[in-house]
Amino acid sequence: MPQTTFSGNPLNRAAHKRRDKIWIAKQLANPKSLILPLWKEQPLIIGKNKPQLGFIHPGLLNIPKNHNPILLGLNAQNHAHFALALPNAPNPEENGPLAGLGHFDDLRNLALQAALPPADLAIAAQARALLLWTRSARFCGYCAHPLRSEEAGYKKICEECGAEIFPRADPVVIMLATLNDKAFLGRQKTFPPGFYSAPAGFVEPGESLEEAVRRELWEEARLSVKTEEILYHASQPWPYPHSLMIGCAARAEKENFYLDGEELEEARWFSKDELRQMIRPEGCAINDKIFRAPPKMAIAYDLIQNFLQKN
Ligand SMILES: [Zn+2]
């Protein structure tokens, strides 16, 4: 199994410690604990020559009383790691205790440029996904009462009706349909020019992964695949906002496809030779047009690589 970008988190999530409020309070006061501040969902980055996540010690921050940091886990030395969302204003790069320490950067750009070690990307993805979930889960879906955060950020409780709500990871299937020496890629209107990727879509309630793969390929391109020939490849945490990409390979029954223009703007079957060129940064020229495949950070890249390595 390849290790996809945003996976490989080295922290021990220490789920058994989350309920221990005294232990959590002690860790938040422990000078050896580490807190990752995020501003506008972007993690603090320190170190100009060798950038890394800007974990700071608790004493450096005044944590507001109603602001509960989320426990990310323990490192090998058993030091607790937390994530904390900073208010939008003032700008913490210029004001307050973090001014001049580093800068806040977009996680997708950091991953695209491989600007951080893989372990740091995975920790930042965990922090981002949990902070986005906690922001979206503020009111009870049953009775609309405000929710209270519990278990170091991993649970919300409704004091009105007793509902318990847990962090979500939304499953998305992404699949490379192939036939003989060719693979099917398409592009959405929002993609950069010349950029093609494997079709993807959310798994719907009451559906298996295989059924979701078959349905999505049919909806997006009227491509038929046999459920029993769908193979799981690997998965990828995708913190936009808190999805899990499930990479699959599927064998199409024939090349004919049809686009209704709703999801895919254009699509095409690409030969292995074309795909080998498309995964290079310069792309592949076909009939005077440049075609590009997803970058290394995306699981679609792994799916294409896996197909290319097969005879
Ligand atoms: Zn409720």
Boltz pocket constraint, residues with backbone or C-beta under 6 A from the ligand:
constraints:
  - pocket:
      binder: B
      contacts: [[A, 140], [A, 141], [A, 142], [A, 143], [A, 144], [A, 145], [A, 158], [A, 159], [A, 160], [A, 161], [A, 162], [A, 163]]
      max_distance: 6.0
